[in-house]
Amino acid sequence: MARKKAPEDLSVEELRRLLVEKRRGARKERLEHFRRTGRIAADVETPPPAAPEVDTTELAVPAPEATPVPPRRRILDRILLGVEVLAVLGLVVVILNGVGLLRTLNNEVVAALNPETAVPTPLVMAVVLPSGHTPPDAQGNTRPNDAEIPAHLQPMVQSLANVPVPTAAPDQAVRIQIPSLNVDAPVVQGDGWEQLKKGVGTFIGSPPPGRDGNLVMSAHNDVYGEIFRYLDRLVPGDQIIVYTQQRQFVYIVDRTVLVEPTAVEVMAPTSSPTVTLISCYPYLVNDQRIVVFARLQN
């Protein structure tokens, strides 16, 4: 006969089995008691034994089925997504345009506050080269030589005579020296008849000394001081010194040419700092122009 185990020696499964049998026995005793007292019918069968308890922690809970999305809802979602993407792209474009506009405005403000950075633009285009005049008579009288102006351009020359001469800025030429010719003369803005009576004239629209471009200057050779009488004596390597109110700039003579009064191409802008000197030629004849080109000394 097997030895009876103490409760603490039993396994969990054995304890569970004993508990089930004890409950089953108690149920049978209640049913017998009910039969004896007539509370239930005698032919009631004893219910089958209870199924063993199931550990619910090991049961997998099935995932709920996904609710299908209606086609109309999917189309609406895609439309809303497209609208959101377009709105974001529009906002990016607006921001980029705003940044570009702000940069442009800043550059314009800087240019307005710092006029020295502005590149001068010629206001007029010459019809003939400046300084043209008739040879002086015995009393030294002379006048502009209108005969060298083509007839069809005469109205243009008359209209250009009324163009106002701008006030000289601090960075524009005020004096010129040519050491090899002993020239030391004031420089004025404009190269019309009245301006050349006062000294060396500067073509309106020429850049300031030292800047990229063609600084065109002219003076008479046989009247009003004969400032440029001896330009034909200049040779390559000679110096031309141009002064502003702030500093001086030294140019080196490159070449000299003789041209007709209508050869205005010698006044065309250049890509590097250049000085072009112009005067009538030859002395007391004045039917041509002598032109001296010089480049800024490095």
C-alpha positions as CSV (number, residue, x, y, z in Angstrom):
1,M,0.0,0.0,0.0
2,A,1.4,3.4,-1.0
3,R,2.4,5.7,1.6
4,K,0.0,8.8,2.0
5,K,1.8,12.0,1.0
6,A,1.7,15.1,3.1
7,P,0.0,18.2,1.4
8,E,3.3,20.0,1.1
9,D,4.8,17.0,-0.8
10,L,2.1,17.1,-3.5
11,S,2.7,18.8,-6.9
12,V,0.6,21.5,-8.3
13,E,-1.1,19.0,-10.7
14,E,-1.8,16.6,-7.9
15,L,-3.3,19.3,-5.7
16,R,-5.5,20.5,-8.6
17,R,-6.7,16.9,-9.2
18,L,-7.5,16.5,-5.5
19,L,-9.4,19.8,-5.5
20,V,-11.4,18.7,-8.6
21,E,-12.3,15.4,-7.0
22,K,-13.2,17.0,-3.7
23,R,-15.5,19.4,-5.5
24,R,-17.0,16.6,-7.5
25,G,-17.7,14.6,-4.3
26,A,-19.3,17.5,-2.6
27,R,-21.5,18.0,-5.7
28,K,-22.6,14.4,-5.6
29,E,-23.4,14.6,-1.9
30,R,-25.6,17.7,-2.6
31,L,-27.4,15.9,-5.4
32,E,-28.1,12.9,-3.2
33,H,-29.3,15.2,-0.5
34,F,-31.6,16.9,-3.0
35,R,-33.0,13.5,-4.2
36,R,-33.7,12.3,-0.7
37,T,-35.5,15.5,0.1
38,G,-37.4,15.4,-3.3
39,R,-36.0,18.7,-4.6
40,I,-34.9,17.2,-7.9
41,A,-36.0,14.3,-10.0
42,A,-34.4,11.0,-9.5
43,D,-33.6,10.3,-13.1
44,V,-31.4,13.4,-13.4
45,E,-28.1,12.1,-14.6
46,T,-25.0,13.3,-13.0
47,P,-23.4,15.9,-15.2
48,P,-20.1,15.0,-16.8
49,P,-17.0,15.9,-15.0
50,A,-15.9,19.4,-15.5
51,A,-13.3,20.0,-18.1
52,P,-9.9,20.7,-16.8
53,E,-9.1,24.4,-16.4
54,V,-7.3,26.0,-19.3
55,D,-4.5,28.4,-18.8
56,T,-5.8,31.5,-20.6
57,T,-2.4,33.2,-20.6
58,E,-1.3,30.8,-23.3
59,L,-4.2,31.5,-25.6
60,A,-3.5,33.8,-28.6
61,V,-6.0,36.7,-28.9
62,P,-7.0,37.0,-32.6
63,A,-6.4,40.4,-34.1
64,P,-9.5,42.4,-35.0
65,E,-10.3,42.5,-38.7
66,A,-9.4,45.8,-40.5
67,T,-12.4,47.8,-41.5
68,P,-12.3,48.3,-45.3
69,V,-11.9,52.0,-46.4
70,P,-14.6,53.1,-48.9
71,P,-13.2,54.1,-52.4
72,R,-14.7,57.6,-52.0
73,R,-12.8,58.1,-48.8
74,R,-9.5,57.0,-50.4
75,I,-10.0,59.5,-53.2
76,L,-10.7,62.2,-50.8
77,D,-7.6,61.4,-48.7
78,R,-5.5,61.6,-51.9
79,I,-7.0,64.9,-52.9
80,L,-6.3,66.4,-49.4
81,L,-2.7,65.1,-49.5
82,G,-2.2,66.7,-52.9
83,V,-3.6,70.0,-51.6
84,E,-1.2,69.9,-48.6
85,V,1.8,69.2,-50.9
86,L,0.9,72.1,-53.2
87,A,0.4,74.4,-50.2
88,V,3.9,73.5,-48.9
89,L,5.5,74.1,-52.3
90,G,3.7,77.4,-52.7
91,L,5.0,78.5,-49.3
92,V,8.5,77.6,-50.3
93,V,8.3,79.6,-53.5
94,V,6.9,82.6,-51.6
95,I,9.8,82.4,-49.1
96,L,12.4,82.1,-51.9
97,N,10.9,85.1,-53.8
98,G,10.8,87.1,-50.6
99,V,14.5,86.4,-49.9
100,G,15.4,87.3,-53.5
101,L,13.4,90.5,-53.3
102,L,15.0,91.4,-50.0
103,R,18.5,90.8,-51.4
104,T,17.7,93.0,-54.4
105,L,16.4,95.8,-52.2
106,N,19.5,95.6,-50.0
107,N,21.8,95.8,-53.0
108,E,19.9,98.9,-54.3
109,V,20.2,100.6,-50.9
110,V,23.9,99.9,-50.7
111,A,24.4,101.2,-54.2
112,A,22.4,104.4,-53.3
113,L,24.4,104.9,-50.1
114,N,27.8,104.3,-51.8
115,P,27.8,106.1,-55.1
116,E,31.5,105.4,-55.6
117,T,30.6,101.8,-56.6
118,A,28.4,103.0,-59.4
119,V,29.7,102.6,-63.0
120,P,29.1,105.8,-64.9
121,T,27.0,105.5,-68.1
122,P,27.5,108.0,-70.9
123,L,24.6,110.4,-71.2
124,V,25.2,111.3,-74.8
125,M,27.0,110.0,-77.8
126,A,29.4,112.4,-79.6
127,V,28.7,113.2,-83.2
128,V,32.3,114.6,-83.8
129,L,35.3,114.6,-81.6
130,P,35.6,117.5,-79.1
131,S,37.7,120.6,-79.3
132,G,36.9,121.3,-82.9
133,H,37.3,125.0,-83.9
134,T,38.3,127.3,-86.7
135,P,42.0,128.5,-86.8
136,P,42.4,131.8,-84.9
137,D,42.7,134.9,-87.0
138,A,45.3,137.7,-86.5
139,Q,43.4,139.0,-83.4
140,G,43.1,135.4,-82.0
141,N,39.4,135.1,-82.6
142,T,38.0,131.7,-83.3
143,R,34.7,129.8,-83.1
144,P,33.4,126.2,-83.2
145,N,33.9,124.6,-86.6
146,D,30.4,123.6,-87.6
147,A,31.5,122.8,-91.1
148,E,33.1,119.5,-89.9
149,I,29.7,118.3,-88.6
150,P,27.7,116.3,-91.2
151,A,24.6,118.2,-92.2
152,H,22.1,115.5,-91.2
153,L,23.6,115.6,-87.7
154,Q,23.5,119.3,-87.2
155,P,20.1,119.2,-85.3
156,M,21.5,116.6,-82.9
157,V,24.5,118.7,-82.1
158,Q,22.3,121.7,-81.4
159,S,20.2,119.6,-79.0
160,L,23.2,118.2,-77.2
161,A,24.5,121.7,-76.6
162,N,21.7,122.1,-74.0
163,V,22.6,119.0,-72.0
164,P,23.4,120.2,-68.4
165,V,26.9,119.7,-67.2
166,P,27.0,117.6,-64.0
167,T,28.7,118.8,-60.8
168,A,32.1,117.2,-60.2
169,A,32.1,114.4,-57.6
170,P,35.0,113.9,-55.1
171,D,36.3,111.0,-57.2
172,Q,36.4,112.8,-60.5
173,A,39.4,114.5,-62.1
174,V,40.2,118.0,-61.1
175,R,43.8,118.4,-62.5
176,I,46.1,116.9,-65.1
177,Q,49.9,116.9,-65.4
178,I,52.0,115.8,-68.3
179,P,55.7,116.1,-67.1
180,S,57.3,115.6,-70.5
181,L,55.3,118.5,-71.9
182,N,55.3,120.8,-68.8
183,V,51.5,120.6,-68.8
184,D,49.7,121.4,-65.5
185,A,46.1,122.4,-66.0
186,P,42.7,122.3,-64.3
187,V,40.1,119.7,-65.4
188,V,36.4,120.6,-65.7
189,Q,33.3,118.5,-66.3
190,G,32.0,118.6,-69.9
191,D,33.9,119.2,-73.2
192,G,31.7,121.9,-74.8
193,W,32.9,125.2,-76.2
194,E,32.5,127.0,-72.9
195,Q,34.1,124.3,-70.8
196,L,37.2,124.1,-72.9
197,K,37.8,127.9,-72.4
198,K,38.5,127.0,-68.7
199,G,40.9,124.1,-69.1
200,V,40.9,120.4,-70.0
201,G,37.3,119.1,-70.5
202,T,36.0,115.7,-69.5
203,F,33.5,113.9,-71.7
204,I,30.2,113.5,-69.9
205,G,29.8,109.9,-68.8
206,S,33.5,109.1,-68.6
207,P,34.5,107.0,-65.6
208,P,36.4,108.5,-62.7
209,P,40.2,108.1,-62.8
210,G,41.5,104.7,-61.9
211,R,38.2,102.9,-62.8
212,D,37.6,100.5,-65.7
213,G,36.6,102.4,-68.8
214,N,37.7,105.2,-71.1
215,L,38.4,108.6,-69.4
216,V,38.2,110.9,-72.4
217,M,39.8,114.4,-72.0
218,S,40.3,117.2,-74.5
219,A,41.7,120.7,-74.8
220,H,42.6,123.2,-77.4
221,N,46.0,123.4,-79.2
222,D,46.2,127.0,-80.4
223,V,43.7,129.0,-78.2
224,Y,42.7,129.3,-74.6
225,G,46.1,128.4,-73.2
226,E,47.2,126.0,-75.9
227,I,47.2,123.3,-73.3
228,F,47.4,120.3,-75.7
229,R,49.6,122.0,-78.3
230,Y,52.4,119.5,-78.1
231,L,50.6,116.2,-77.8
232,D,52.4,115.0,-80.9
233,R,55.7,115.0,-78.9
234,L,54.4,112.3,-76.5
235,V,56.0,108.9,-76.9
236,P,55.2,105.5,-75.4
237,G,56.2,105.3,-71.8
238,D,55.6,109.0,-71.0
239,Q,53.4,109.7,-67.9
240,I,50.1,111.4,-67.7
241,I,49.1,112.1,-64.1
242,V,45.4,112.7,-63.3
243,Y,44.4,114.1,-59.9
244,T,41.1,113.9,-57.9
245,Q,40.3,115.5,-54.6
246,Q,41.4,112.3,-52.9
247,R,44.5,111.0,-54.8
248,Q,46.5,110.8,-58.0
249,F,46.5,108.2,-60.8
250,V,49.5,107.7,-63.2
251,Y,48.8,106.6,-66.8
252,I,51.5,105.4,-69.2
253,V,51.3,106.5,-72.9
254,D,50.7,103.6,-75.2
255,R,50.3,105.1,-78.7
256,T,49.3,108.2,-80.7
257,V,47.1,108.3,-83.8
258,L,45.7,111.0,-86.2
259,V,42.1,110.6,-87.2
260,E,39.2,112.5,-88.8
261,P,36.9,114.7,-86.7
262,T,34.1,112.1,-87.1
263,A,36.2,109.2,-85.7
264,V,34.1,109.0,-82.5
265,E,35.0,105.3,-82.0
266,V,38.2,106.4,-80.2
267,M,35.8,107.5,-77.3
268,A,34.3,104.1,-77.0
269,P,34.3,102.5,-73.5
270,T,37.2,100.1,-72.6
271,S,37.4,97.1,-70.3
272,S,40.4,98.4,-68.4
273,P,41.4,101.9,-67.0
274,T,42.3,104.1,-69.9
275,V,42.9,107.8,-70.6
276,T,42.3,109.2,-74.1
277,L,43.6,112.7,-74.8
278,I,42.1,114.6,-77.8
279,S,43.0,117.9,-79.5
280,C,42.8,119.5,-82.9
281,Y,45.7,119.0,-85.4
282,P,47.8,120.3,-87.0
283,Y,48.6,123.5,-85.3
284,L,46.7,126.5,-86.7
285,V,45.0,124.2,-89.3
286,N,42.8,122.0,-87.2
287,D,41.3,119.8,-89.9
288,Q,42.2,116.6,-88.0
289,R,42.4,115.3,-84.5
290,I,45.4,113.9,-82.6
291,V,44.5,111.2,-80.1
292,V,46.8,109.8,-77.4
293,F,45.9,106.6,-75.6
294,A,47.4,105.8,-72.2
295,R,46.8,102.9,-69.7
296,L,46.8,102.9,-65.9
297,Q,50.1,102.1,-64.4
298,N,50.1,98.9,-62.5
